[in-house]
C-alpha cells in the first residue's frame, strides 16, 4: 500500500534526521502540545523554544491562561508573528 509505505519512510526519516530535543516532544500534556502547535504556526522553531518556556512560566495551564491579563499575554506573545 503506497500511503503506508510513505508513512513508514517518513517516520523513519524523522527518527534518523528530525529534531528530538524540543520541549514539547517530551510531554503528553495537552496544553503544552496545543500551545506549541499554535506558536509553531506563526514562526520558526528556534524562536518558539524560548517563547514557549517563558509562556509556560507565566501561564502553566489552561486555567492560568484563561485568567491572564491581556497586556501580559500580548507582551509574552509578542515576537511570534501575527
N, C-alpha and C positions, 0 to 999 in steps of 0.2 A: 504494500500500500504506500504510494508516494508521500502522502501527508505525514504518515507515521515515520517514514524514513527521514523526511526533512526535520521533523521534530526531534528525532533521536540525534541527528547530526548537529542540530542547533544546540541541544543540551550538552552534547559532548564538547562542542566548541566553547561554550560558556564555562564549563568546568576546567578546560585547559587554558583559556585565554581571558576570561572575564574577570571582573573585579570581585574579590571575595572578602574585602575588609571594610565594607561600608556599614555604618552603624545600624541601619535599618534592615540589614540582612541577618543580624544576629538576634532577631526577636520574632515572636508570633503575635505581639501586641497590635491589635487592630488600629489603635490610634496612631502609633508610631509609623506603621506601614502606610496608612492613609495620608498622614502628614507628609511623609517622604514623596509619595506619589504626586500630591498637589504641588509641592515645591519643585519637583523634578520636571513638571510640565512647563515651568516658567523659565528655567535657567539651566546652567551646566552643573554637572555633578560636583565638581570641585568647589563651586560656590555654595552649593546646598549643604555640604558637610558641616561647615561652621555654623551656618544659619540654623540648621536642624538642631544642633547641640544647644545653641543659645535659646531657641524657641522652647525646647523641652524643659530647660531650667525654669523659664518663666511660666510656661503652661504645660505641666507634665501629663495632663489627661483632658478628656472631653469636658468634664465639669469646670476645670480651671479655664479652659479656652472659652467656654460659654459665658463665664463671668468676667472675661478680660476687658479692661478699659480700652476703648477703641484707639486712643492715641498711643498707648503702649503696644498694642497689637500691630498697628501700622508702622511704628518705629522698628519693631523687630522684623517685620515682613519687608521692610524697605531694602531694596537691592536685589530682590528676587525676580523682578520683572512686573509687567502689567502696571 
